[in-house]
Amino acid sequence: MQNPYLQALLNPINLAMLALAAAAGLCAAWWLFPLGLVFWALMFFRVARDPVVQIDHGVQSRSPLAPRFQTRFDRIERLQIRLFRNLSSADSDTKKALQPIQEQANSLTEQAYRLCLRVSALENYRLISELKENAALEKANLTDQLAKATDARLQQEYTQALESLEQRLLKRKQVSTFLDRLDAQLTGLGNTLEEVLAEVLRLQALGKSEVKKQQKPLLERLQQESAELVSFEGASAMQTETGIDAEM
């Protein structure tokens, strides 16, 4: 998917306008060229900043996430697009009144993506660590070796190895708990967006006056979801660092 600004630059109508401005400046009067450039710039930014272009570019440019989070994020993204399409077909007054909700939904989707992308590394590392290490077998072997050891130094080394293994297992459990909480958070965000979409449809059916009266609680719900994602973003940075360090 092309960058929105490149897409606007290569837009056939914009290219035609630029060529027309240059031709008018060369063949008619020089001042027609800068005037044409002004019109071309207006057309260029209109295409580049078109919400449809922006959302399409955002969807196409996102990298894949860990499978554990991809399905949940896909649901969030679909609801964002459904809300956008619904509001795009609304009358101008309704669209203007509900625009803050659309902007917050867009921001939430981007927040959720950044968070999922960050923790995807942690999830992938957790899976690899579990696959390459049989913790239960390692613990049993160390316990058996400790029981058989008669040398004090050997006993100390096996004890330290067991303690290190216990610390790794504890950290891995903490990481798993964090990832489970994030699963629940993403599911909850999807549910909230679905409820907001349904409420937006209901408000549109009731008319403009109800839209203006009742849009504020919907916006506040989305803002609350945003605040919770911010706290998860901070926690995810800490979990990623300490989780991987614990395996080193």
C-alpha positions in Angstrom: 0.0 0.0 0.0 1.5 3.4 -1.1 2.1 6.1 1.4 -0.9 8.5 1.4 1.3 11.4 0.2 2.8 9.3 -2.6 -0.7 8.2 -3.5 -1.8 11.8 -3.7 1.2 12.8 -5.7 0.5 10.0 -8.3 -3.2 10.7 -8.4 -4.1 11.1 -12.1 -6.3 14.2 -11.5 -3.6 15.8 -9.4 -1.0 15.1 -12.1 -3.3 16.6 -14.7 -3.8 19.7 -12.6 0.0 20.1 -12.2 0.6 19.7 -16.0 -2.2 22.1 -16.7 -0.7 24.7 -14.4 2.7 24.3 -16.1 1.2 24.6 -19.5 -0.8 27.7 -18.6 2.3 29.3 -17.2 4.3 28.6 -20.3 1.7 29.3 -22.9 -0.6 32.0 -21.4 0.7 34.1 -18.5 3.4 33.3 -16.0 1.2 34.1 -13.0 -1.1 31.2 -13.9 1.6 28.7 -12.9 1.8 29.7 -9.2 -2.0 30.0 -9.1 -2.3 26.5 -10.5 0.2 25.3 -8.0 -2.1 26.6 -5.2 -5.0 24.6 -6.6 -2.8 21.6 -7.1 -1.6 21.8 -3.4 -5.2 22.0 -2.2 -6.1 18.9 -4.2 -2.9 17.1 -3.1 -3.6 17.5 0.6 -7.3 16.7 0.2 -6.4 13.3 -1.3 -3.5 12.7 1.2 -5.6 13.5 4.2 -8.7 11.7 3.1 -9.8 9.5 6.0 -10.5 6.6 3.7 -6.9 6.7 2.4 -5.5 7.1 5.9 -7.4 4.1 7.3 -6.6 1.9 4.3 -2.9 2.8 4.5 -2.9 2.0 8.3 -4.5 -1.4 7.7 -2.2 -2.4 4.9 1.0 -1.2 6.5 0.7 -3.1 9.8 3.0 -6.0 10.3 1.7 -9.4 11.4 1.3 -10.0 15.2 1.8 -13.1 17.2 -1.1 -15.5 16.4 -2.3 -15.2 20.0 -3.1 -11.5 19.5 -3.7 -11.3 15.7 -7.3 -12.7 15.9 -8.3 -10.3 18.7 -6.7 -7.3 17.0 -8.4 -8.2 13.7 -11.7 -7.9 15.5 -10.9 -4.5 16.9 -9.7 -3.3 13.4 -12.9 -4.6 11.7 -15.1 -2.7 14.2 -13.1 0.5 13.7 -13.7 0.2 9.9 -17.4 -0.6 10.4 -17.8 2.5 12.6 -16.0 4.6 10.0 -18.1 3.3 7.1 -21.3 3.9 9.1 -20.4 7.5 10.0 -19.2 8.2 6.4 -22.8 7.6 5.2 -24.4 9.8 8.0 -25.6 13.3 7.4 -23.2 16.1 8.0 -24.6 17.2 11.4 -24.5 13.7 12.8 -21.1 13.0 11.3 -19.7 16.2 13.0 -21.3 15.3 16.4 -19.9 11.8 16.3 -16.5 12.7 14.8 -14.8 12.6 18.3 -15.9 9.1 18.8 -14.5 8.0 15.4 -11.2 9.8 16.2 -11.0 8.1 19.6 -11.8 4.7 18.0 -9.0 5.3 15.5 -6.6 6.2 18.3 -7.6 3.1 20.3 -7.0 0.8 17.4 -3.6 2.3 16.8 -2.8 2.0 20.6 -3.9 -1.7 20.6 -1.8 -2.4 17.6 1.4 -0.9 19.1 0.8 -2.8 22.3 0.2 -6.1 20.5 3.3 -5.6 18.4 5.4 -4.9 21.5 4.1 -8.0 23.4 4.3 -10.2 20.3 8.1 -10.4 20.9 7.5 -11.4 24.5 4.9 -14.0 23.5 7.2 -15.5 20.8 10.1 -15.6 23.2 7.9 -17.3 25.8 6.9 -20.0 23.3 10.5 -20.6 22.1 11.7 -20.8 25.7 9.1 -23.4 26.6 9.8 -25.4 23.5 13.5 -25.6 24.0 13.4 -26.3 27.8 11.6 -29.0 29.7 11.5 -27.3 33.1 9.8 -30.2 34.9 12.5 -32.7 33.7 15.3 -30.2 34.4 14.0 -29.7 37.9 13.6 -33.4 38.6 17.2 -34.0 37.4 18.7 -31.2 39.5 16.7 -32.4 42.6 18.0 -36.0 42.0 21.6 -34.8 41.5 21.3 -32.7 44.7 20.1 -35.7 46.7 23.0 -37.8 45.5 25.7 -35.2 45.9 28.0 -35.8 48.9 30.5 -33.0 48.1 29.6 -29.7 49.8 30.6 -27.6 46.8 28.5 -29.8 44.4 25.5 -29.5 46.8 25.9 -25.7 46.7 26.1 -25.6 42.9 23.0 -27.8 42.5 21.1 -25.7 45.1 22.0 -22.5 43.2 20.9 -24.1 39.9 17.6 -25.1 41.4 17.1 -21.6 42.8 17.9 -20.1 39.4 15.4 -22.5 37.7 12.7 -21.6 40.2 13.3 -17.9 39.5 13.0 -18.5 35.8 9.8 -20.4 36.3 8.4 -17.7 38.5 9.2 -15.0 36.0 7.7 -17.1 33.2 4.5 -17.6 35.2 4.3 -13.8 35.8 4.8 -13.2 32.0 2.0 -15.7 31.3 -0.3 -14.0 33.7 0.4 -10.7 32.1 -0.3 -12.0 28.6 -3.5 -13.6 29.9 -4.6 -10.2 31.3 -3.8 -8.6 27.9 -5.9 -11.2 26.2 -8.8 -10.2 28.5 -8.1 -6.5 27.9 -8.2 -6.9 24.1 -11.4 -8.9 24.3 -12.9 -6.3 26.5 -11.9 -3.5 24.1 -13.5 -5.4 21.2 -16.7 -5.8 23.2 -16.7 -2.0 24.0 -16.2 -1.1 20.4 -19.0 -3.4 19.4 -21.3 -1.8 22.0 -20.3 1.7 20.9 -21.1 0.8 17.3 -24.5 -0.5 18.2 -25.2 2.6 20.3 -24.1 4.9 17.4 -26.5 3.1 15.1 -29.3 3.6 17.7 -28.5 7.3 18.1 -28.6 7.9 14.4 -32.0 6.4 14.2 -33.2 8.7 17.0 -32.1 11.9 15.4 -29.6 14.7 15.7 -30.8 16.0 19.0 -30.2 12.6 20.7 -26.8 12.2 19.1 -25.6 15.5 20.6 -27.0 14.6 24.0 -25.8 11.0 24.3 -22.5 10.9 22.5 -20.5 12.1 25.6 -20.8 8.8 27.6 -19.7 6.8 24.6 -16.7 9.0 24.2 -15.9 8.7 27.9 -16.0 4.9 27.6 -13.5 4.9 24.8 -11.3 7.3 26.7 -11.3 4.9 29.7 -10.2 2.1 27.4 -7.4 4.3 26.1 -6.2 5.0 29.7 -6.2 1.3 30.5 -4.1 0.6 27.3 -1.6 3.3 28.4 -1.1 1.5 31.7 -0.6 -1.8 29.8 1.9 -0.2 27.5 4.0 0.8 30.5 3.7 -2.7 32.0 4.5 -4.4 28.7 7.8 -2.6 28.4 8.8 -3.8 31.9 7.6 -7.3 31.3 9.5 -7.5 28.0 12.8 -6.4 29.5 12.6 -8.5 32.8 11.0 -11.5 31.1 13.8 -11.9 28.6 16.5 -11.0 31.1 15.3 -13.7 33.4 15.9 -16.3 30.6 19.5 -15.1 30.0 
